Amino acid sequence: MTKGTIKLLVHHKLVDDSYGFIKGEGEGDLFFHHNDLQGVDYSSLREGQQVEFEVGQGRDGRKKAVNVRLAQPKTE
């Protein structure tokens, strides 16, 4: 799993579509769609939150974040 930070969240009320961008470690900024979330509701996300994700390929052939979930806090 790759770690990153929620950089930007966008919600279009007219078409009920939500997506965002994640600043990934070593990956740059990656797009994600609300359908790519696992175990977290889009409305609970906040910019700056730490997340974990896998890198997949979007319909346009570019890299995107998939299986996005909140990062687990470090335990020691």
Secondary structure, 3 states (H helix, E strand, C coil): CEEEEEEEEEEECCCCEEEEEEEECCCEEEEEEHHHECCCCHHHCCCCCEEEEEEEECCCCCEEEEEEEECCCCCC
